Amino acid sequence: MNGLGIIGWIVLGGLAGWVASMIAGTNARQGLLGNIIAGIIGAFVGGFIVSLFGGDGVTGFNLWSFLVALLGAVVVLFIWRAITGGRKTTV
């Protein structure tokens, strides 16, 4: 898992998911668990997107990995909002 243990994934995912939820406008209804889930899924999605352009995905607990996870989490949250029609639900 790229040098990150489960706690690292939870912390990185939580931070990226929280910032992404503020960007996507879902922070008020998402909650801590939703932020963590969005961030962890976002790390994988962001890693995939970055790899399409020849970059490295999540490489550890660093600024680059945070930015990759943030990119993916924003994409995930906007897709989630499109699917749910912007309903007030939790991720």
C-alpha positions as a Markdown table, in Angstrom:
| # | Residue | x | y | z |
|---|---|---|---|---|
| 1 | Met | 0.0 | 0.0 | 0.0 |
| 2 | Asn | 2.8 | 2.4 | -0.9 |
| 3 | Gly | 4.3 | 2.6 | 2.5 |
| 4 | Leu | 1.2 | 3.8 | 4.2 |
| 5 | Gly | -0.3 | 1.7 | 7.0 |
| 6 | Ile | -4.0 | 1.7 | 7.7 |
| 7 | Ile | -3.7 | 4.7 | 10.0 |
| 8 | Gly | -1.9 | 6.6 | 7.3 |
| 9 | Trp | -4.6 | 5.9 | 4.8 |
| 10 | Ile | -7.3 | 7.0 | 7.3 |
| 11 | Val | -5.5 | 10.2 | 8.1 |
| 12 | Leu | -4.6 | 11.1 | 4.5 |
| 13 | Gly | -8.1 | 10.1 | 3.4 |
| 14 | Gly | -9.7 | 12.1 | 6.1 |
| 15 | Leu | -7.8 | 15.2 | 5.4 |
| 16 | Ala | -8.2 | 15.0 | 1.6 |
| 17 | Gly | -11.9 | 14.1 | 1.9 |
| 18 | Trp | -12.5 | 17.0 | 4.3 |
| 19 | Val | -10.8 | 19.6 | 2.0 |
| 20 | Ala | -12.5 | 18.1 | -1.0 |
| 21 | Ser | -15.9 | 18.3 | 0.7 |
| 22 | Met | -15.4 | 22.0 | 1.3 |
| 23 | Ile | -14.5 | 22.4 | -2.4 |
| 24 | Ala | -17.5 | 20.4 | -3.5 |
| 25 | Gly | -19.9 | 22.0 | -1.0 |
| 26 | Thr | -20.8 | 18.8 | 0.8 |
| 27 | Asn | -19.0 | 19.3 | 4.1 |
| 28 | Ala | -22.1 | 20.3 | 6.1 |
| 29 | Arg | -23.8 | 16.9 | 5.5 |
| 30 | Gln | -20.9 | 14.5 | 4.9 |
| 31 | Gly | -19.5 | 13.9 | 8.3 |
| 32 | Leu | -16.2 | 12.4 | 9.4 |
| 33 | Leu | -16.7 | 8.9 | 8.0 |
| 34 | Gly | -17.9 | 10.3 | 4.7 |
| 35 | Asn | -14.8 | 12.4 | 4.5 |
| 36 | Ile | -12.5 | 9.4 | 5.2 |
| 37 | Ile | -14.3 | 7.2 | 2.7 |
| 38 | Ala | -14.3 | 9.9 | 0.0 |
| 39 | Gly | -10.6 | 10.6 | 0.6 |
| 40 | Ile | -9.5 | 7.0 | 0.5 |
| 41 | Ile | -11.5 | 6.3 | -2.6 |
| 42 | Gly | -10.2 | 9.6 | -4.0 |
| 43 | Ala | -6.6 | 8.5 | -3.4 |
| 44 | Phe | -7.1 | 5.5 | -5.7 |
| 45 | Val | -9.1 | 7.6 | -8.3 |
| 46 | Gly | -6.5 | 10.4 | -8.1 |
| 47 | Gly | -3.7 | 7.9 | -8.5 |
| 48 | Phe | -5.3 | 6.5 | -11.6 |
| 49 | Ile | -5.8 | 9.9 | -13.1 |
| 50 | Val | -2.3 | 11.0 | -12.4 |
| 51 | Ser | -0.9 | 7.7 | -13.8 |
| 52 | Leu | -2.7 | 8.5 | -17.1 |
| 53 | Phe | -0.4 | 11.5 | -17.4 |
| 54 | Gly | 2.7 | 9.5 | -16.5 |
| 55 | Gly | 2.9 | 10.6 | -12.8 |
| 56 | Asp | 3.1 | 8.7 | -9.6 |
| 57 | Gly | 0.0 | 8.2 | -7.5 |
| 58 | Val | 0.1 | 8.1 | -3.7 |
| 59 | Thr | 3.7 | 7.6 | -2.7 |
| 60 | Gly | 3.5 | 7.9 | 1.0 |
| 61 | Phe | 2.5 | 10.4 | 3.6 |
| 62 | Asn | 3.6 | 13.6 | 1.8 |
| 63 | Leu | 2.2 | 16.7 | 0.1 |
| 64 | Trp | 2.2 | 15.1 | -3.4 |
| 65 | Ser | 0.1 | 12.2 | -2.1 |
| 66 | Phe | -2.3 | 14.6 | -0.4 |
| 67 | Leu | -2.7 | 16.5 | -3.6 |
| 68 | Val | -3.3 | 13.3 | -5.6 |
| 69 | Ala | -5.9 | 12.2 | -3.0 |
| 70 | Leu | -7.5 | 15.6 | -3.0 |
| 71 | Leu | -7.9 | 15.6 | -6.8 |
| 72 | Gly | -9.5 | 12.2 | -6.7 |
| 73 | Ala | -11.7 | 13.0 | -3.8 |
| 74 | Val | -13.1 | 16.1 | -5.6 |
| 75 | Val | -13.8 | 14.0 | -8.7 |
| 76 | Val | -15.5 | 11.4 | -6.6 |
| 77 | Leu | -17.7 | 13.9 | -4.7 |
| 78 | Phe | -18.7 | 15.7 | -7.9 |
| 79 | Ile | -19.6 | 12.3 | -9.5 |
| 80 | Trp | -21.5 | 11.4 | -6.3 |
| 81 | Arg | -23.5 | 14.7 | -6.4 |
| 82 | Ala | -24.3 | 14.1 | -10.1 |
| 83 | Ile | -25.5 | 10.6 | -9.4 |
| 84 | Thr | -27.6 | 11.5 | -6.3 |
| 85 | Gly | -28.9 | 14.8 | -7.9 |
| 86 | Gly | -27.4 | 16.8 | -5.0 |
| 87 | Arg | -29.7 | 15.2 | -2.4 |
| 88 | Lys | -28.8 | 15.8 | 1.2 |
| 89 | Thr | -27.4 | 12.3 | 1.8 |
| 90 | Thr | -24.2 | 11.1 | 3.4 |
| 91 | Val | -21.5 | 9.4 | 1.4 |
